[in-house]
Amino acid sequence: MKKIVYILLSVFILSSCQEDLLTTVPDDRISTEIFWQTENDAILAANAVYPTLDGNAIFAYDGITDVVHTNRLFDDNSIIEAGNADATLSRFLNEWDADYTAIRRVNDFMENIDRIETDNTGLINRLKGEVRTIRAYHYTKLAMLFGDVPLIISNINVEEGKTITRDAVSSIWDFVSTELTQAAEDLPKEYTGDDKGRVTKGAALALKARAMLFAGRYSEAATAAKQVMDLQVYSLYNSYEDLFQYEGENCNEVILDRQFAKDVLANNYYNVIGPWSLIPGSAGSVYVPTKKLMDMYEMKNGLSITDSESGFDPQNPYENRDPRLKQSVFVTGASLPNGKTFNSIPGDAAATDPVGGTLYTTATGWNIKKYIANSDFDTPANSGINLILIRYAEVLLTYAEAKIEMNEIDASVYSAINDVRARESVDMPAIASSLSQGQLRDIVRKERTIELAFEGTRLFDIRRWRIAHEVMPGKVYGMTYNDNGTLVTVNIDGYNRVFDEGRDYLWPIPQRERELNPNLEQNPKY
């Protein structure tokens, strides 16, 4: 898939009052007069939809949650964290535009694909399944972020766009469920060669499992997740750390990703310095882990750090912890890609990224490690690591959570959770048996938060769990360090998170959209 050129299609409608004299076919662009004729046209058109999948923007979703802080106080995400956002904020408009741009691209594909004359119906149906899955991906995000949104499945003109209204979110979930079920029927289980990375049957079903979990349709979520498991295509990659490196690309855990290729094509690589600030002069450390997340990582014996029997040593807080902690986060003592040792202790002359050192150094004392490759250090703006959007571990946890919520607790629920914990490079103890529904709910939620940290799911989780108003408000805390014999915990002075339960579970409909179309009613309290 990395070798497939992502050609962005522009469709132009040509008209003339003197058709025989003035109508010409432009030779400087792709036109409807010369396109939609061959199977290759169909493939190129489908390829043009793939770049609409999320890239390193996935960090931004976690950046407005309790487990990650947006480090730049002037960033839109920071404004949202502080409860100061309104409908004019560009963050809301950018998301809306990106999703509906993708949806329009899919709609255009679906309206034109059948113009191609071919006997290869298998190829055409497969390509339809790919783009329909990607459209469902965007509608899933829209439903979670905005609630009721216009359900547009065919292209509309400007005048029609001024009259559309918001469809009930239940209708969006109905559409997503139906679309992904159909798409899965038309998609193969696997690809080989250059086609690796395209949307598969498993991707459609895994996305359905995620969407239905978000919608609270637990039976559908569990069924879809089980269908993925029964494909016997996917498994957990041995190394949790390498899963997010070049070594883990296209492994059997990856179900859906955004493919990139270093040094291959313009705009087909990305900048990794956003999540970190380990390069002198870089504007990194945009998103940093918080104490809330770091405290969730258990001791290696499976006990919480607050348990008196756990063996937790506050003087050595990162020792004997869940291995995923050091595999996900740069902590004091970690080796950096530039050969130095990470140190963020305030006032330490040897600190490489001191808390409060500049506007761009970490505000909490930690930095994100996922996707940071040593081989990218010299050219960090040219990373080609594929960014994972859905992987098998999430499917297992989705299955377990859905079964727990239905109170259909059996051995398969314990197995799904324990399989994730038992990954070879993690090897955490199995959870106790015969737990209550409430106990298992707490366990699977914490396990999901740790396992999927910095992968863009936490924002959607705390919304659907309806706990955002409990976990978000208040100060942002960071590392605890030894300051001349006294343990001191970092907090961001003068900054508080705010979450209005009656407003902030939904983003506002962007003001510009409502100015263009007043029929788009606004969400409450915006």
N, C-alpha and C positions, 0 to 999 in steps of 0.2 A: 504493500500500500504506500510505503514511503516513496516509491518510484513513480507513482501515479501523479501526474501533473494536475493540480487543483486549478482547473480553468474556470474562471468566474464568467458566467454567461450574462450578456446584456441583450435583451430582446427589444427590438425596435419595430414599430409599426409604421410602415411607409404608406403614404397616400398622395394622390395627385388628381387634379381635375382633367389632366391630359395624359391619361395612363400610357398611351402608346408612345408619347414623345418624352415625357419627363420622368417616368418611373424607372429608377435604376436600382441595381443591387450594390450596396456599398461594399467597397473592397478594403475598408480599414476597420472592420468590426464584424462580429458574428451576427448574422441577420436571420430572421425567420424565413427569408427567401431561400437560404442555402442550408439551413440547419434542420434538425429533426427528420433526417432522411436515412441514416445508416445506424447500424448497431453501435458503432463507435461513437456516434453522436449521443446515443442514449447513455453510454458509459460516461462520457465526458460531462453530460448534464448531471448525472448522479454524483460524480466526483465533486461538482461545484457546490454540493450541499454539505459535504463533510467539513469544510472550514468553519461552518457555523457552530460546530460543537465547541464547548468551552475549552479554553486553553489555560494559561496560568491564572486566569480570572477565578479559578476555583478557590484560590487562597482568600479572595475577597469575601466570599460567603462566610467562611469561618471567622473572618476578621471583624464581624459584628455579632459575635457570640461571647459567652462567658469564658470560653477556653482559649481564645485568641484575641489579642488587642491590636487595633489599628494604631500603629506607632506614631504616625504623623497627625498631629492634632488639627491640621488644616485640611485633611483629606475628607472626602464625602462620607466615607465609612465612619470616621471619627465623629462627624456631625450626627450621624444616625445613632451611634453608641450613646452620645450625650443627650439624646432626645430632642435635638434642635432642628431636625429635618422637617421640611414641608414639601408640598407637591411640586415646587420649582427646582428641587435638587436634581442635578444632572445624573446622579447615580440611578435614580428611578427611571428617568427617560432613556438612559443608555441601555438598561436592561430590557425595557419595553421595545425599543427600536431593534435591538439585536435579535430578540425572539421573533418579532413579527417580520423582520427582514428574512430570517431563515424560513419562516412559515410561507411567506410569499414565494420564495425560491422553490420550495417543495410543491406548492400549488401550481406554479408554472410548469414544473416537471410533469405533474399528474395530468394536467390539461393537454399536454402536447405529446406525451410519450407514445400514445396509440396512433399517432400519425406515421410512425416508422413502420414500414412494410417489411415484415420478417416472419419467418416460420419458427423462429427461436423464441417461442413464448416463455420458455423457462427462464431465459435471460431477462426478458422484459418484466416478468413477474418478480424475479429476484431483485431487480433494480427498484421496482415499486416498493418492495418490502423494505429495502434499505432506507429510502428517503422517507417513507411513512414512519419508520421507527424514529428517525431524527426529528420529524415534525412532532411526534408524540413526546420526545425528549423536551422540546421547547414548551409545549403546552403543559407538561408536568411542572416545569419551573414557574410558568405564568400563574397557574392555579395556586401553587403554594405561596407565591409572593404577593399576588394581587387579589386572589379570590375569584369572584366572578369576572370573566374577561370575554371579549368577543370571540366566538368560535367561527373562524373563517377558513373554509376548506376549498374555496375557489377564488380566483383572482377577482378583485373588485376595482372599479375606477374611483377617481377622486370624489366624484359626487356621491357615489354609493358609500364611500368611506365616511362621509359627513352625517350619515343617517344610521349607522350601525349602533347597536346597543350591547350591553354586557349580557352574556349568557350565564346562567346559574352554574356555579362551580361543579355541581353534581353532573351537569351535562358535559362539562369538560372531562370529568373522570370517566363517564360513560364512553365518550369518544375515544379517549386514550386506551381504555380497556379493549374496545372493539378493534381499534386500529392495530394494536400490538398483537392481538390474537390472530388477526388476518396476516399480518406481516410475518409472524413466526411460521405460519404454514407455507409461506413462499420462500423462506430463507434456508440455506444449507446449515448444517451443524458446524462445518469447518471450511476453511479455505487453505489453499497451498500457494507457495511461490509469492509472486508480487501482489496477489489478492489478499494476503494476510493483513488484517487490520480493518477489513470491510465489516459491515454489520452482519451478524450471524443470527441464527435462530435463538441461540442462547442470549444474545444481546437484547433481542426483542422481549423475550420472556423475563429476563432479569430486570429490564426497565419496567415491565408490567408489575413485577413483584414489588419494586420500589414505589411505583406510583400508587398501587393499591394499598400499600402500607401507609403511605402519606395520607391517602383518602380515608383511612380507617376501615377499609374493606378487607378485613383480615382473612376471610376464607379465600378470596381471590388471590391475595398476596401469598398465602401459604401454598396454594395450588401452583401458582406460577413459579415460585421458588423451588418447589419439589420437582417441577418439570425440568428446570435447569439442572438440578442435582441428578435427575434420572438420565440426562443426556450422556452422562459419564464421559464428558469432554474436559471438564474443569477439575482442578485440584489446587491445593494450597502450595505455593512456591516455598521451597525449603528456607530460603533466606529472606526474612522480612526486610532487612536493610537493602539488599540488592534488588528487591522487587521494584524499587523506585530509582534504579540506576540503569545504565545501558544494558547491564547483564540480564535484567529481568524483562526486557522488551519481548512482547509476543509470547510470553510464557503461558502455561495452562491456567494460571489464575486470572489473567486479564480477560475480561468479557467485552468491554467497550473502552476504547481510549481515543484520545486525539493524537494522531500520528504526526511526528515532526521529523525533519531530516537536517542534520547539521551540514552546513556548507553546500547544500544541494540547490535550494530554490529560495528566492527572495520571499519573505513573509512566511516561510515554512520552518522557522526556528523561533525561539523566544528567549527572553531575557530572564535569567534565573536570579539576578541580584535583588529583585523585588522583595523576597522574603527575608533577606539577610543583609548584613553590612560589613562583611569580612574583607571587602576589597577597598583599599585606601582610596578615598575620593568618591566612592560610589554613593548613590542615594538609596541605599538598601534599608533593611529592617522595617519594611512597611508593616508587616504582620509578625507579631511575636507571641509566643505562648504565655499563658498566665499561670499563677499559682493554682487556680482552680483545676486546671488540667493536670499539672504536675503532681498534685496531691492525689489524683485518682489512680496513678500507677501504684500497684500493690508492691509489697515486698516479694522477693523471689519465693518465699514460702507460702504465698497466697493470702497473707493477712494485710489488712489496711495499715497504713503508716500510723494511724491513730490508735491502733490496737496495742495495748501495753505489752503484749506477748510477741509483737511482730519483729522486734530487734532493730527497729529504725533508730539510726544515729543522726541527730540533727547536725552534728559536726561534719558528718560525711553523708549528706542527704541522697546522693545518687548511687551509693553502693548497695549491692544485693537487692536491687529493684527489678521489676518487670523489665526484661531486656529491651522491650519496645521503646522504653524511655530514651535510652542512649542511642537507639537506632533511628529515632524520630527527631531528636532535639540536640542541638549543640549546648552542652553544659560545661561548667568549669572543669578544665582538664582535658576536654575533647581535642583530638587532632584536627587541624584545619587543612583545607586543600592547599594552602600556601606553605604548609610545613610548620606553622606556628601552633601554639596551644591556646585554645579558647579560654579567655578570662575576662569576665565582665564586672568584677568586683569594683564598686565605686571607689575612686581615690587611689587605686593600686597603680603604681607607676608602670607595671608590666602588663596592665590590662590591654587586650587587643580590641575589645568592644565595650568599654566601660559604661555602665549605666549612667545616664545623664551627661555623657561626654560631649555629644553634639545632638542636633535635632534628628540625626539619622542612626545613632547607635541605639541598641536595644533599651527599651524603657523598663524591662522586667528582669533582665539578666540572662535571658535565653534566646536562642534563635532556631528557626526551623531547619532541619537537616534533610528532610525528604527532598529528593530531586537535585541535591547539590553534589555534583560529580567532580572529582579531582581533575579529570580531563577537560572540564569546561572552565577551569579557573583562569586560564590565560585569555579566554574570549567568552566571558560569561553572558554576553548578549547574543551568543550564537549557540545556544543549547539545543540539542536535538533529541533529548529524552522524551519518549512518548508519555503524555500525561494521562493517568488512569482515571476513567470516569465511573466505571462499575467493575468490581472484581468479585471473585467467588466468595471471599470471606464475608462480604456484605450480604450475598445471597443466603449464606448459612445463618447469619444473624437475623436476617429478615424472616426467614422460615421460623426460627426459634421464637422471635418476638410475636409474630402473627399467631402462632400456636398458643403462646402464653396468654395473649390477650383474649383468645377464644376459650381459655382454660381447658385446652386439649393437651394437657401436659403428659408426655410419655417419654420413653427412652430416646426417641429421635430428637427431642428438644435438648436434652442434656448432651447428646452426641454432637449436635450442631455447634453448641457453644464450646464444648471441650475440644472439638477438632481445631477451632480457631486458636484456642489457648495452647494447644499441644504442637503447634507448628515447630519444626525442628530447631529453628534459631530462637524460639521463644520459650517453649517447654515450661509453661506455667502449670501449676497443679490443677487437676480437674476440680470443678465445683462440687460441693456436697450434694448428695442425692436427697430425695424426698423433701424438697423445699416447697414453700407455699407459692401461690401465684404472685403475691406481692414481692416476696424475696427474689423470685426469678425475674420479675419485671425490673427490679433495681439492678440485678446482675447483668442482664442483657443490655440495658441502657448504658451502664458504665463500660461494658465490654465494647459496645459499638463506638462510644466516644473515644476510647483509647485506640482501638484497632484502626479506626477511620480518621484519626486526627489529621487535620490539614488537608483533607480531601474534599472539602466542600459540602459535607452533609449535616454538620452540627446545627446550622441555622434552621434548616428545615425540620430537624428533629425536635429542637426545643419549642418550635411552634406547634407541631402536631401533638406533642406531649402536653402542650398547654402549661409549660413550666417556665417559659421565658420571663414572665413577670416576677417569678420567684428568684431565678438565678442571675438575672441580668443587673438589676439595680445595685448601686453602691460603688465603692472604690475598686480600683484595679490594683492587685497585689502581684509582686514578683518574687524573686529569689530571697532566701534567707542566708546571710553570710556572717562571718565572724569579724566583728569590728572591735579590735583590741580587747578580746575576751568576752564581748557581749554579742549575742545573736540579734541581728537586726533584719527585719523584713522590709524589702523595698515596696513602696507604694507610690503611685503617681500623684504628686501633690496637686491639689486644686482641680482634679479631674474626677468626675463621677459619672457612672452610667445611669441612664434613666430609661425606664420602659413603662409606657402607659398601657395597662391591660386592655383598656377600652379602645385603643387606637393602633398600637404597634404590632399586633399580630398580622396585620396586612400593611403592605406598602400602599401609598396613595396612587391613584391614577395620575400620571404626569400632567401637570397643568397645561403644557402645550397641546397635549392630545385633547383635553377638554375644551380648549379654546378653538380648536379645529372642529370639534364635534361635541356640542353641549349635551348630547344624548348619553354620553358616558358619565353616569352618575358617580359621584365621588364616594370613597370609603369614609366611614364615620370619623369625625373629629379632625379632618384635614381641611 
